[in-house]
Amino acid sequence: MRAVDVITKKRDGGELSREEIEFFVSGYARDEIPDYQASAWAMAVLLKGMSPRESTDLTLAMVASGEQLDLTSVVPLAVDKHSTGGVGDKTTLVVEPIVAACGVPVGKMSGRGLGFSGGTLDKMESIPGFRVDLSTKQFMRQLREVGLVLSGQTADLTPADGKLYALRDVSGTVPSVPLIASSVMSKKIAAGAQAIVLDVKVGVGAFMKTLEQAKELAGLMVEIGDRAELRVVALIADMNQPLGNAVGNSLEVREAIDTLRGEGPPDFKEHCLEVAGHMLRLAGKVEDLSAAKERAAAALADGSALAKFRDLVEAQGGDPSYVDEPEQLPGAEYIKIVVAPTSGYVAGIHAAEIGHTAAGLGGGRSLKGDAIDHAVGLVVYHKVGDEIAAGDELFAVHANRQDDLTLAEVRALAAHLIGPEPVEPLPLFYKTIENDRS
């Protein structure tokens, strides 16, 4: 078998066999197939697509390229979640402790942020001492003893995906739905997941801009899960405005702690309860989603979810006093509250522009090695549909440089659209897709 033959077959619209996919993925992982051939193959996949069977075979081939965690010695059923990323999406910081507090251990491997989408690990590193570089042995021990782990992915998991992911970024093949779906699902399966809740964002602040694109991606990931004998639920969630109010690392950690205390923005709290409810249902704790959400809400109300988050921080070397007193978290030197210039209704808050503004303050990175300023960001006080009066507080800028503050104020103000006519609030979720195993 030759790599060029596999490339040519896909270029001409052929359906690759499992053996051809395994040959190509394993060869690329072992450096036997060069980047230029892998780039050609990825472009052929982008242009010609893949069937669900091909996408599943690609997913499992990438899983097989490295280590695979078996969590069954620690948990009867490993439930995980994945978000496709968004502005103000600190969901993991609340959902995971809720689920763990309800008696379902959760071991999650997360990533760092790139561009305007913040990374969970970056947020958690706002807490002094918090370690994200756990070994597999440490990961398993903490999952057994604490019931909650939040760590970075080891290089031993899906190395083929790691290579292909980097290649896609420089070869114009990032938008390929089969490559996105297999990348997400391979990492979840390799990390031991047997049931997965997918939080697929759609809108101006998401990778998937239209509902049709989001449905295509979500549907394919659910079908991959079905073919791989996993329980999978995909929630298609709005990202046309920031989720919650805070956008920026330490600001989002504070908001997550507020939410774990039973407070926090209503939209963010409801989003977290929906995701947590589906995780509890997949884990078999309850059969009905409504009852699952009630159980999740009880974990917030009785303080057990907050206590579990504190256990997580302490177990991974972080200072738990920052959970008790979040005002200790990094704060910016300059804070400016910007008011509404006119009365009316909030007709739009451009999520991507808010995210780029926070990143421009130093809260995000353009390249993987860029440093992060954990203190900076924005707090957006309103939602689409709110009625406001001229002079009402609109948002706050948290900056460490005066020049950055001025630029961010102008940019974030332009991201707010205020109109004279009433506007319907945006939905939190548009659609739920699940397979028969769920």
Secondary structure, 3 states (H helix, E strand, C coil): CCHHHHHHHHHCCCCCCHHHHHHHHHHHHCCCCCHHHHHHHHHHHHHHCCCHHHHHHHHHHHHHCCCCCCCCCCCCCCEEEEECCCCCCCCHHHHHHHHHHCCCCEEEEECCCEECECCHHHHHCCCCCCCCCCCHHHHHHHHHHCCEEEEECCCCCCHHHHHHHHHHHHHCCCCCHHHHHHHHHHHHHHCCCCEEEEEEEECCCCCECCHHHHHHHHHHHHHHHHHCCCEEEEEEEECCCCCCCEECHHHHHHHHHHHHCCCCCHHHHHHHHHHHHHHHHHCCCCCCHHHHHHHHHHHHHCCHHHHHHHHHHHHCCCCCHHHHCHHHCCCCCEEEEEECCCCEEEEEECHHHHHHHHHHHHHCECCCCCCCCCCCEEEECCCCCCEECCCCEEEEEEECCHHHHHHHHHHHHHCEEEECCCCCCCCCEEEEEECCCC
